[in-house]
Amino acid sequence: MADNTLDEIDIQILKRLQDDGRITNVELAQSVGLTAPPCLRRMRALEDSGVITAYHAAVDPSKMGYTITVFAMVSLKSQAESDLQAFEDHVQRLPEVRECYMLNGEIDFMLKVVARDLQQFQNFLTSELTSAPNVASVKTSLTIRSAKNLPGVPIDK
């Protein structure tokens, strides 16, 4: 199911699930004007096609003791595909790195990193990030607060 084959009901299902992933199938079906069985079939089709990729709980980092969020801009010495893949593999093994994006331009990767405090982040930075193979430089920005943090994508139809 390519996204151009999504009909209005599929769009409504996606909107509702993106707002509340814990909604029951019966509640979801009622809200989009279906009975439960066809609603469930549509959900499964959206999952099977890869439009819906996962379900998860949004956890407040501070309630789990993670009071620091840092964005790290990483430049590599080499951008050969094998070196890029090696860095991505390294990042996959670091639980503090919550998001990783390869960028076009001066910076090769942007990482979102969480830590319990500045000392833990400093230890992570020196022992796991700047010392990783092929890393040329790391620039960091400590967040002060989050003004917006929405999951998913805008669903306008």
SVG drawing of the C-alpha trace seen along z (x, -y; Angstrom):
<svg xmlns="http://www.w3.org/2000/svg" viewBox="-20 -27 60 36">
<polyline fill="none" stroke="black" stroke-width="0.4" points="0.0,0.0 1.7,-3.1 0.8,-6.4 -1.0,-7.5 -3.5,-4.7 -4.6,-5.8 -8.2,-6.7 -10.0,-9.1 -10.6,-6.3 -7.0,-5.2 -6.0,-8.8 -8.5,-9.1 -7.1,-5.8 -3.6,-7.2 -4.5,-10.5 -6.3,-8.8 -3.5,-6.3 -0.8,-9.0 -2.7,-10.9 -3.5,-7.9 -1.7,-4.6 -3.5,-2.9 -7.0,-3.5 -8.9,-0.2 -9.9,1.2 -13.6,0.8 -13.1,-2.9 -11.0,-3.5 -13.6,-1.8 -16.4,-3.9 -14.4,-7.2 -13.8,-6.5 -17.2,-5.1 -16.4,-1.4 -17.1,1.8 -14.3,3.4 -13.3,6.2 -12.7,4.0 -11.0,1.4 -8.6,4.1 -8.0,5.3 -7.1,1.8 -4.7,1.3 -3.0,4.6 -2.7,3.5 -1.2,0.2 1.3,2.1 2.1,4.7 2.7,2.0 5.1,0.2 3.0,-3.0 2.7,-2.2 6.2,-1.2 5.8,-0.8 3.9,-1.5 5.6,-2.8 5.1,-4.7 6.3,-8.3 8.4,-8.3 9.2,-11.5 13.1,-11.5 13.2,-13.5 11.0,-11.0 13.6,-8.3 16.4,-10.4 17.6,-11.8 17.9,-15.5 20.2,-16.4 19.5,-16.3 22.3,-17.3 22.5,-17.6 25.9,-16.5 27.1,-17.4 29.7,-14.9 32.2,-15.3 34.0,-12.3 37.5,-12.1 36.3,-10.0 32.9,-9.8 33.5,-6.5 30.4,-4.3 32.2,-1.7 33.3,-4.4 29.8,-5.9 28.4,-2.4 31.0,-1.8 30.0,-5.0 26.3,-4.1 27.0,-0.6 28.9,-2.2 26.0,-4.6 23.5,-1.7 25.3,-0.2 25.1,-3.4 21.8,-3.6 22.3,-7.2 22.0,-8.1 18.2,-8.3 18.2,-9.6 20.9,-9.7 20.6,-11.4 23.2,-11.6 23.3,-15.1 24.3,-16.8 26.9,-19.5 29.7,-20.3 28.4,-18.1 28.1,-14.3 25.8,-13.3 23.4,-14.9 22.8,-12.9 20.2,-13.4 21.8,-12.2 20.3,-11.9 22.3,-11.7 21.5,-11.7 23.7,-14.7 26.6,-16.7 29.2,-14.4 27.6,-11.4 27.4,-13.3 31.0,-14.3 32.1,-10.7 30.0,-9.6 31.4,-12.3 35.0,-11.5 34.8,-7.7 32.2,-6.8 31.9,-9.6 35.0,-11.7 37.2,-8.6 35.2,-6.6 37.1,-5.5 37.0,-8.1 35.5,-10.9 37.2,-14.2 35.2,-16.5 32.1,-16.8 30.2,-20.0 27.6,-19.9 24.6,-22.0 22.9,-21.4 19.1,-22.0 17.6,-24.4 14.0,-23.3 11.7,-21.7 9.1,-24.0 7.6,-21.3 8.0,-17.6 5.4,-15.9 5.6,-12.3 4.9,-11.2 4.1,-13.5 1.4,-16.1 -1.6,-14.3 -3.6,-16.8 -6.1,-15.0"/>
</svg>
